[in-house]
Amino acid sequence: MLWHLPRLRRLFLSWQQHVNGFTLIEAEEESQTFAFRCKHFDWKTRRCSSYSSRPFMCRDYPRALMEQPWPQLFEGCGFRPLAGNAEELRRALEQTDLSPEKRAELERKLFLS
């Protein structure tokens, strides 16, 4: 909706900048996504200077991504996705005659470990 209502988009971006401390670094119209840089994140220590009062989008990361079939986490993120039925899928893979390399690749791609 933000992409089709310029005033609302400007308000949203202004709010993110002035209230949350986010600077817009990229807006991709095709996927209708925004990428922000946060003034509270210290790249050297990899910590947030306002962790206790961080905005909801930070509190919800990466939980919201875990609902997606192929979550794309930020580089350096300490979280990792794990399939809900990982143990079951791992046992099924063990029953196949795949090479150890192929099995390891599938385990990685299916988020089994």
LUMRO-925353 format. One line per field, with one value per atom (N, C-alpha, C): x, y, z; atom name; residue number from 1. Coordinates in Angstrom, 2 decimals, always signed. Example, Ala and Ser with C-alpha at 12.3 -4.5 7.8 and 13.67 -1.06 7.14 Angstrom:
! residues 2
X	c(+13.19  +12.30  +13.20  +12.85  +13.67  +12.90)
Y	c(-5.69  -4.50  -3.30  -2.25  -1.06  +0.03)
Z	c(+7.80  +7.80  +7.80  +7.08  +7.14  +7.87)
atomo	c(N  CA  C  N  CA  C)
num	c(1  1  1  2  2  2)
***
This chain:
! residues 113
X	c(+0.81  +0.00  +0.87  +2.01  +2.89  +3.39  +3.52  +4.04  +3.05  +1.77  +0.74  +0.23  +0.64  +0.23  +1.47  +1.92  +3.17  +3.21  +2.12  +2.11  +2.32  +1.65  +1.80  +3.23  +3.79  +5.17  +6.13  +5.95  +6.82  +6.67  +5.46  +5.22  +5.91  +5.77  +6.41  +7.93  +8.52  +9.97  +10.44  +9.68  +10.02  +9.97  +8.96  +8.81  +10.03  +10.39  +11.52  +12.81  +12.97  +14.19  +14.20  +13.13  +13.12  +12.82  +12.01  +11.65  +12.55  +12.76  +13.53  +15.02  +15.41  +16.83  +17.30  +16.38  +16.72  +16.92  +17.95  +18.19  +17.91  +17.10  +16.77  +18.01  +18.39  +19.53  +19.11  +17.92  +17.45  +15.95  +15.29  +13.86  +13.69  +13.23  +13.08  +11.61  +11.23  +9.81  +9.28  +10.10  +9.63  +9.17  +9.96  +9.58  +8.86  +8.74  +8.10  +8.70  +10.03  +10.74  +11.65  +11.93  +12.86  +14.02  +15.21  +16.37  +16.84  +17.07  +17.47  +18.82  +19.49  +20.67  +20.27  +20.63  +20.22  +21.37  +21.07  +22.12  +22.47  +21.65  +21.90  +22.78  +23.02  +23.79  +25.27  +26.10  +27.55  +28.15  +28.68  +29.21  +30.45  +31.18  +32.41  +32.08  +31.17  +30.83  +29.66  +28.96  +27.79  +26.67  +26.53  +25.51  +24.66  +23.48  +22.55  +22.66  +22.79  +22.92  +21.58  +20.48  +19.15  +18.36  +19.05  +18.45  +17.16  +17.14  +15.96  +14.76  +15.01  +13.89  +13.81  +14.34  +14.36  +12.95  +12.77  +11.44  +11.00  +9.71  +9.13  +9.79  +10.11  +10.71  +12.04  +12.74  +13.99  +13.69  +12.67  +12.29  +11.79  +11.14  +10.53  +11.52  +12.71  +13.70  +14.44  +14.65  +14.29  +13.02  +12.27  +11.09  +10.16  +9.92  +9.01  +9.56  +10.88  +11.48  +11.38  +11.33  +11.31  +10.02  +9.01  +7.75  +7.86  +8.88  +9.05  +9.72  +9.45  +10.05  +11.58  +12.12  +13.57  +14.03  +14.11  +14.48  +15.87  +15.96  +17.23  +17.63  +18.52  +18.96  +20.11  +20.25  +21.34  +22.68  +23.67  +25.01  +25.49  +26.03  +26.52  +25.46  +24.23  +23.16  +23.47  +23.28  +23.55  +22.47  +21.34  +20.26  +20.44  +19.83  +19.81  +18.47  +17.93  +16.64  +16.83  +15.83  +15.82  +14.42  +14.33  +13.03  +12.32  +11.02  +10.25  +10.28  +10.42  +10.46  +11.87  +12.89  +14.27  +14.69  +14.38  +14.80  +14.18  +12.92  +12.20  +12.81  +13.08  +13.69  +15.11  +15.87  +17.23  +17.21  +16.27  +16.15  +15.79  +14.91  +14.53  +15.72  +16.55  +17.74  +18.72  +18.80  +19.71  +19.31  +18.06  +17.56  +17.87  +18.34  +18.64  +20.07  +20.38  +21.74  +22.50  +22.28  +22.99  +24.42  +25.29  +26.66  +26.65  +27.65  +27.72  +27.73  +28.37  +28.43  +27.05  +26.32  +24.98  +24.03  +24.15  +23.31  +23.58  +24.85  +25.21  +24.67  +24.73  +24.20  +22.69  +21.98  +20.53  +20.18  +20.93  +20.69  +20.84  +21.83  +22.06  +20.92  +20.57  +19.55  +18.15  +17.90  +16.58  +16.55  +17.62  +17.71  +17.48  +18.25  +18.10  +19.12  +20.09  +21.08  +21.53)
Y	c(-1.18  +0.00  +1.27  +1.20  +2.37  +2.80  +1.85  +2.17  +2.95  +2.81  +3.45  +4.76  +5.05  +6.28  +7.08  +7.97  +8.70  +9.44  +10.05  +10.79  +9.83  +8.72  +7.72  +7.17  +6.96  +6.47  +7.49  +8.78  +9.81  +9.88  +9.76  +9.76  +8.57  +7.40  +6.20  +6.37  +6.84  +7.01  +8.08  +9.14  +10.19  +9.66  +8.88  +8.26  +7.37  +6.55  +5.65  +6.42  +7.54  +8.32  +9.06  +9.76  +10.63  +9.91  +8.89  +8.18  +6.97  +6.17  +4.93  +5.08  +6.17  +6.37  +5.57  +5.25  +4.50  +5.45  +5.21  +5.97  +5.07  +5.53  +4.74  +4.63  +3.40  +3.21  +2.62  +1.99  +1.42  +1.21  +1.51  +1.23  +0.46  -0.75  -1.61  -1.75  -1.11  -1.07  -2.44  -3.23  -4.53  -5.43  -5.51  -6.33  -5.52  -4.22  -3.29  -3.39  -3.30  -3.37  -2.15  -1.84  -0.79  -1.41  -0.87  -1.27  -0.04  -0.21  +0.89  +0.61  +1.68  +1.60  +2.23  +1.59  +2.07  +2.78  +3.96  +4.72  +4.12  +3.20  +2.59  +1.34  +0.85  -0.38  -0.06  -0.66  -0.46  -1.64  -1.37  -2.43  -3.08  -2.33  -2.88  -3.91  -3.56  -4.47  -5.39  -5.08  -5.84  -5.79  -4.64  -4.47  -3.23  -3.24  -2.13  -1.26  +0.04  +0.94  +1.27  +0.86  +1.10  -0.21  -1.29  -2.62  -2.71  -2.13  -2.25  -1.47  -0.47  +0.31  +0.21  -0.87  -1.03  -1.14  -0.70  -0.76  -2.20  -2.34  -3.67  -4.43  -3.75  -4.48  -5.11  -4.51  -5.11  -6.24  -6.03  -7.09  -8.33  -8.13  -9.23  -9.95  -9.37  -10.01  -11.05  -12.23  -12.79  -13.65  -13.58  -14.44  -14.37  -13.18  -13.04  -13.76  -13.77  -14.45  -15.96  -16.47  -17.92  -18.56  -17.75  -18.26  -18.48  -17.93  -18.03  -19.35  -19.87  -21.13  -21.07  -19.97  -19.82  -18.53  -18.50  -17.25  -16.76  -15.47  -14.84  -13.94  -14.43  -13.66  -12.74  -11.65  -10.72  -11.39  -11.00  -11.54  -11.22  -12.20  -12.02  -12.20  -12.48  -12.70  -13.95  -13.88  -15.01  -16.07  -15.78  -16.75  -17.65  -18.82  -19.70  -20.41  -20.57  -21.26  -22.77  -23.41  -24.86  -25.34  -26.26  -26.78  -27.42  -27.21  -27.77  -29.29  -29.91  -31.37  -31.85  -31.14  -31.42  -32.84  -33.31  -34.67  -35.72  -35.54  -36.47  -36.47  -35.27  -35.17  -35.74  -35.51  -36.03  -37.56  -38.17  -39.64  -40.14  -39.42  -39.82  -39.73  -38.70  -38.58  -39.72  -40.18  -41.27  -42.56  -42.69  -43.89  -43.89  -42.77  -42.67  -43.11  -43.35  -43.72  -42.53  -41.36  -40.16  -40.18  -39.50  -39.36  -38.49  -38.64  -37.79  -36.30  -35.93  -34.53  -34.01  -34.82  -34.42  -34.35  -35.32  -35.32  -34.07  -33.72  -32.51  -31.26  -31.21  -30.06  -29.93  -31.05  -31.02  -30.62  -31.12  -30.75  -29.24  -28.67  -27.22  -26.45  -26.86  -26.15  -26.29  -27.40  -27.62  -27.18  -26.56  -26.05  -27.18  -28.27  -29.40  -29.40  -28.50  -28.46  -27.03)
Z	c(+0.00  +0.00  +0.00  +0.70  +0.76  -0.60  -1.51  -2.84  -3.67  -3.37  -4.18  -3.58  -2.35  -1.68  -1.27  -2.14  -1.88  -0.55  -0.15  +1.14  +2.31  +2.26  +3.32  +3.33  +2.15  +2.06  +2.67  +2.33  +2.91  +4.42  +4.91  +6.35  +7.02  +6.43  +6.95  +7.01  +5.92  +5.87  +6.84  +6.98  +7.93  +9.37  +9.65  +10.98  +11.26  +10.30  +10.50  +10.77  +10.08  +10.26  +11.60  +11.92  +13.09  +14.40  +14.36  +15.60  +15.84  +14.79  +14.97  +14.67  +14.02  +13.71  +12.50  +11.59  +10.38  +9.22  +8.43  +7.22  +6.03  +5.12  +3.94  +3.05  +2.71  +1.82  +0.48  +0.44  -0.82  -0.77  -1.86  -2.02  -3.32  -3.21  -4.38  -4.73  -5.80  -6.16  -6.57  -7.27  -7.76  -6.61  -5.55  -4.40  -3.32  -3.54  -2.61  -1.21  -1.17  +0.10  +0.27  +1.52  +1.88  +2.63  +2.44  +3.23  +3.98  +5.28  +6.14  +6.78  +7.17  +8.02  +9.35  +10.43  +11.75  +12.45  +12.99  +13.67  +15.03  +15.52  +16.83  +16.76  +15.54  +15.39  +15.22  +16.07  +16.01  +15.26  +14.07  +13.22  +13.82  +14.62  +15.21  +16.30  +17.19  +18.28  +17.93  +16.81  +16.36  +17.41  +18.05  +19.09  +18.82  +19.43  +19.32  +20.56  +20.36  +21.51  +22.15  +21.52  +22.12  +22.19  +22.54  +22.50  +23.32  +24.51  +25.38  +24.84  +24.00  +23.45  +21.93  +21.38  +19.92  +19.35  +18.09  +17.47  +17.19  +16.94  +16.75  +15.61  +14.51  +13.38  +13.79  +14.71  +15.21  +16.19  +17.02  +17.97  +17.24  +16.12  +15.38  +14.47  +14.24  +13.39  +14.20  +13.73  +12.43  +12.49  +13.57  +13.73  +12.52  +12.00  +10.86  +9.63  +9.47  +8.33  +8.43  +9.65  +9.85  +9.31  +9.08  +8.53  +7.02  +6.40  +4.95  +4.60  +3.38  +2.98  +2.86  +2.40  +2.24  +2.90  +4.23  +4.92  +4.52  +4.25  +3.90  +5.06  +5.91  +7.06  +6.66  +7.40  +7.14  +7.40  +6.62  +6.81  +8.22  +8.87  +10.23  +11.30  +10.90  +11.87  +12.69  +13.97  +14.85  +14.85  +14.24  +14.18  +12.96  +13.03  +11.86  +11.82  +10.62  +10.50  +10.69  +11.22  +11.38  +11.05  +10.11  +9.70  +10.89  +10.97  +12.08  +12.12  +10.97  +10.90  +10.51  +10.97  +10.59  +10.91  +12.09  +12.49  +11.59  +11.29  +10.40  +9.00  +8.47  +7.14  +7.13  +8.21  +8.29  +8.25  +8.99  +8.98  +7.58  +6.89  +5.53  +4.58  +4.74  +3.90  +4.14  +5.38  +5.71  +5.00  +4.64  +3.96  +2.47  +1.95  +0.52  +0.24  -1.00  -1.37  -1.97  -1.40  -1.82  -1.29  -2.00  -1.52  -0.26  +0.60  +1.80  +1.47  +0.35  -0.04  -0.43  -1.21  -1.65  -0.45  +0.48  +1.67  +2.51  +2.66  +3.44  +2.76  +1.44  +0.70  +0.91  +0.83  +1.04  +2.46  +3.43  +4.83  +5.02  +4.36  +4.46  +3.77  +2.56  +1.79  +2.40  +3.08  +3.69  +5.15  +5.62  +7.00  +8.02  +7.86  +8.77  +9.88  +9.81  +10.89  +11.13)
atomo	c(N  CA  C  N  CA  C  N  CA  C  N  CA  C  N  CA  C  N  CA  C  N  CA  C  N  CA  C  N  CA  C  N  CA  C  N  CA  C  N  CA  C  N  CA  C  N  CA  C  N  CA  C  N  CA  C  N  CA  C  N  CA  C  N  CA  C  N  CA  C  N  CA  C  N  CA  C  N  CA  C  N  CA  C  N  CA  C  N  CA  C  N  CA  C  N  CA  C  N  CA  C  N  CA  C  N  CA  C  N  CA  C  N  CA  C  N  CA  C  N  CA  C  N  CA  C  N  CA  C  N  CA  C  N  CA  C  N  CA  C  N  CA  C  N  CA  C  N  CA  C  N  CA  C  N  CA  C  N  CA  C  N  CA  C  N  CA  C  N  CA  C  N  CA  C  N  CA  C  N  CA  C  N  CA  C  N  CA  C  N  CA  C  N  CA  C  N  CA  C  N  CA  C  N  CA  C  N  CA  C  N  CA  C  N  CA  C  N  CA  C  N  CA  C  N  CA  C  N  CA  C  N  CA  C  N  CA  C  N  CA  C  N  CA  C  N  CA  C  N  CA  C  N  CA  C  N  CA  C  N  CA  C  N  CA  C  N  CA  C  N  CA  C  N  CA  C  N  CA  C  N  CA  C  N  CA  C  N  CA  C  N  CA  C  N  CA  C  N  CA  C  N  CA  C  N  CA  C  N  CA  C  N  CA  C  N  CA  C  N  CA  C  N  CA  C  N  CA  C  N  CA  C  N  CA  C  N  CA  C  N  CA  C  N  CA  C  N  CA  C  N  CA  C  N  CA  C  N  CA  C  N  CA  C  N  CA  C  N  CA  C  N  CA  C  N  CA  C  N  CA  C  N  CA  C  N  CA  C  N  CA  C  N  CA  C)
num	c(1  1  1  2  2  2  3  3  3  4  4  4  5  5  5  6  6  6  7  7  7  8  8  8  9  9  9  10  10  10  11  11  11  12  12  12  13  13  13  14  14  14  15  15  15  16  16  16  17  17  17  18  18  18  19  19  19  20  20  20  21  21  21  22  22  22  23  23  23  24  24  24  25  25  25  26  26  26  27  27  27  28  28  28  29  29  29  30  30  30  31  31  31  32  32  32  33  33  33  34  34  34  35  35  35  36  36  36  37  37  37  38  38  38  39  39  39  40  40  40  41  41  41  42  42  42  43  43  43  44  44  44  45  45  45  46  46  46  47  47  47  48  48  48  49  49  49  50  50  50  51  51  51  52  52  52  53  53  53  54  54  54  55  55  55  56  56  56  57  57  57  58  58  58  59  59  59  60  60  60  61  61  61  62  62  62  63  63  63  64  64  64  65  65  65  66  66  66  67  67  67  68  68  68  69  69  69  70  70  70  71  71  71  72  72  72  73  73  73  74  74  74  75  75  75  76  76  76  77  77  77  78  78  78  79  79  79  80  80  80  81  81  81  82  82  82  83  83  83  84  84  84  85  85  85  86  86  86  87  87  87  88  88  88  89  89  89  90  90  90  91  91  91  92  92  92  93  93  93  94  94  94  95  95  95  96  96  96  97  97  97  98  98  98  99  99  99  100  100  100  101  101  101  102  102  102  103  103  103  104  104  104  105  105  105  106  106  106  107  107  107  108  108  108  109  109  109  110  110  110  111  111  111  112  112  112  113  113  113)
***
